[in-house]
Amino acid sequence: MTSEKIKSILEKLGYKLTDFGNHWRTNALYRGGKNSTALQVYKNSGVWVDYVENSKHLPLKSLVEATLQTNDESTIKEMLGGFDFDLPENSAEKLNIKPKIDMEKIYPNSILEKLLPHYKFYNDRGVGDETLSFFKSGLATEGSMYQRFVFPIYNSNLEIHGFSGRDMIKTANNKERPKWKHVGKKSKWVYPYYVQDSFGKFPIQDAILESKEVILVESIGDLIRLHDRGFKNVICVFGTSVSSYLSFHLMSLLPQRIVLSLNNDSDKEKNRGQIGALKSYLKLLSLFDKKKIIIHPPKSCDFGEMKDEEFSSWKEELNDFDVIEGINKNHQNLLDLIDSKDIPSSSYKKKYFL
């Protein structure tokens, strides 16, 4: 395996590499680390070591497993391109190698019994009771999510491995209280892909697989408004950046189209929704053909603020979307944002637009 192949694998996983001669340095993305020199990866073998964690030298395969939080052989083999990376035969470290995989906290379903079906806040914003009930959401009146409208997050085993809560009491006296609070490893969420209905079916999965299309939005507020309007093939990004975990999950779905619909902040000095969408666009280009990825923001700032009639025009524009025109527009917007230093030039690869 050449160093270029190893580099490609690491970049697909989301690692930003700094060249140090015979090795690269990067942050320990697999554990959420921020130190840009904590991880050392050798170019000739993919062997890596985490100096902050004082770890052993481990094979590239274990880093892939730890980053994707999976031991599934088919997933790992696909990421490694079929190559079997291991430590050199004469390495004493080869024995007893185990990837470091942090166990997520799992919450009992009984915890949902404490959520109250006080739906007025979202009812007033165009979201019906049926939608809110489907997502098993409700108002928390105690604990760390006190006075937040809470949505449980499910994993592939149909277990609750996190929560996202929208603040209900923010006032001038508590400006520091964040609008949204997340509990759990947000970088590992694929929401609401694993939510079941009362019949034990998975409407989100069915909608995505049937349409072969995924719409990515910033927040649950966007998600539930679209869901209530009949758009079931929607996944929440929880911010303006598509995680590596979600990116590889999207690969497994074989979508014909990915729609980046992050917020429309065109009325602000910095259009952070557009910047985030284009950064995510660049990330997805390493995994998907550019003709399969489009950027189509909401008509208003977000989907929660869109009027009913705007959903119809947004859908019509989506159906009539000119892919080539969109690619050219994205390319120009990228060049403009690189010029303004809102997007680093190192993330741009001209080959994607040839």
Secondary structure as the mmCIF struct_conf table of DSSP 4:
data_model
#
loop_
_struct_conf.conf_type_id
_struct_conf.id
_struct_conf.beg_label_comp_id
_struct_conf.beg_label_asym_id
_struct_conf.beg_label_seq_id
_struct_conf.end_label_comp_id
_struct_conf.end_label_asym_id
_struct_conf.end_label_seq_id
HELX_RH_AL_P HELX_RH_AL_P1 SER A 3 LEU A 13
TURN_TY1_P TURN_TY1_P1 GLY A 14 GLY A 14
STRN STRN1 THR A 18 ASP A 19
BEND BEND1 GLY A 21 ASN A 22
STRN STRN2 HIS A 23 THR A 26
HELX_RH_3T_P HELX_RH_3T_P1 LEU A 29 ARG A 31
TURN_TY1_P TURN_TY1_P2 GLY A 32 GLY A 32
TURN_TY1_P TURN_TY1_P3 SER A 36 THR A 37
BEND BEND2 ALA A 38 ALA A 38
STRN STRN3 LEU A 39 TYR A 42
TURN_TY1_P TURN_TY1_P4 LYS A 43 SER A 45
STRN STRN4 TRP A 48 ASP A 50
TURN_TY1_P TURN_TY1_P5 TYR A 51 ASN A 54
HELX_LH_PP_P HELX_LH_PP_P1 SER A 55 HIS A 57
STRN STRN5 LEU A 58 LEU A 58
HELX_RH_AL_P HELX_RH_AL_P2 LEU A 60 LEU A 68
TURN_TY1_P TURN_TY1_P6 GLN A 69 GLN A 69
HELX_RH_AL_P HELX_RH_AL_P3 GLU A 73 MET A 79
TURN_TY1_P TURN_TY1_P7 LEU A 80 GLY A 82
TURN_TY1_P TURN_TY1_P8 GLU A 89 ASN A 90
HELX_RH_3T_P HELX_RH_3T_P2 ALA A 92 LYS A 94
TURN_TY1_P TURN_TY1_P9 LEU A 95 ASN A 96
HELX_LH_PP_P HELX_LH_PP_P2 ASP A 102 LYS A 105
STRN STRN6 TYR A 107 TYR A 107
HELX_RH_3T_P HELX_RH_3T_P3 ASN A 109 LYS A 114
STRN STRN7 LEU A 116 LEU A 116
HELX_RH_AL_P HELX_RH_AL_P4 LYS A 120 ASN A 123
TURN_TY1_P TURN_TY1_P10 ASP A 124 GLY A 126
HELX_RH_AL_P HELX_RH_AL_P5 ASP A 129 PHE A 134
TURN_TY1_P TURN_TY1_P11 PHE A 135 LYS A 136
STRN STRN8 GLY A 138 ALA A 140
BEND BEND3 GLU A 142 GLU A 142
HELX_RH_3T_P HELX_RH_3T_P4 GLY A 143 MET A 145
TURN_TY1_P TURN_TY1_P12 TYR A 146 GLN A 147
STRN STRN9 ARG A 148 TYR A 154
TURN_TY1_P TURN_TY1_P13 SER A 156 ASN A 157
BEND BEND4 LEU A 158 LEU A 158
STRN STRN10 ILE A 160 ASP A 167
BEND BEND5 MET A 168 MET A 168
HELX_RH_3T_P HELX_RH_3T_P5 ALA A 172 ASN A 174
TURN_TY1_P TURN_TY1_P14 LYS A 175 GLU A 176
BEND BEND6 ARG A 177 ARG A 177
BEND BEND7 LYS A 179 LYS A 179
STRN STRN11 TRP A 180 GLY A 184
HELX_RH_3T_P HELX_RH_3T_P6 LYS A 186 LYS A 188
STRN STRN12 TYR A 191 TYR A 191
TURN_TY1_P TURN_TY1_P15 PRO A 192 TYR A 194
TURN_TY1_P TURN_TY1_P16 SER A 198 PHE A 199
BEND BEND8 GLY A 200 GLY A 200
HELX_RH_AL_P HELX_RH_AL_P6 PRO A 203 SER A 211
TURN_TY1_P TURN_TY1_P17 LYS A 212 LYS A 212
STRN STRN13 GLU A 213 VAL A 217
BEND BEND9 GLU A 218 SER A 219
HELX_RH_AL_P HELX_RH_AL_P7 ILE A 220 ASP A 228
TURN_TY1_P TURN_TY1_P18 ARG A 229 GLY A 230
STRN STRN14 VAL A 234 CYS A 236
BEND BEND10 PHE A 238 SER A 241
HELX_RH_AL_P HELX_RH_AL_P8 SER A 244 LEU A 253
BEND BEND11 GLN A 256 GLN A 256
STRN STRN15 ARG A 257 LEU A 260
TURN_TY1_P TURN_TY1_P19 SER A 266 ASP A 267
BEND BEND12 LYS A 268 LYS A 270
HELX_RH_AL_P HELX_RH_AL_P9 ARG A 272 LEU A 285
TURN_TY1_P TURN_TY1_P20 SER A 286 LEU A 287
BEND BEND13 PHE A 288 PHE A 288
HELX_RH_3T_P HELX_RH_3T_P7 LYS A 290 LYS A 292
STRN STRN16 ILE A 293 ILE A 295
BEND BEND14 LYS A 299 ASP A 302
TURN_TY1_P TURN_TY1_P21 PHE A 303 GLU A 305
HELX_RH_AL_P HELX_RH_AL_P10 ASP A 308 ASN A 319
TURN_TY1_P TURN_TY1_P22 ASP A 320 ASP A 320
HELX_RH_AL_P HELX_RH_AL_P11 VAL A 323 ASP A 339
TURN_TY1_P TURN_TY1_P23 SER A 340 LYS A 341
BEND BEND15 ASP A 342 ILE A 343
HELX_RH_3T_P HELX_RH_3T_P8 SER A 345 SER A 347
HELX_RH_3T_P HELX_RH_3T_P9 LYS A 350 PHE A 353
#
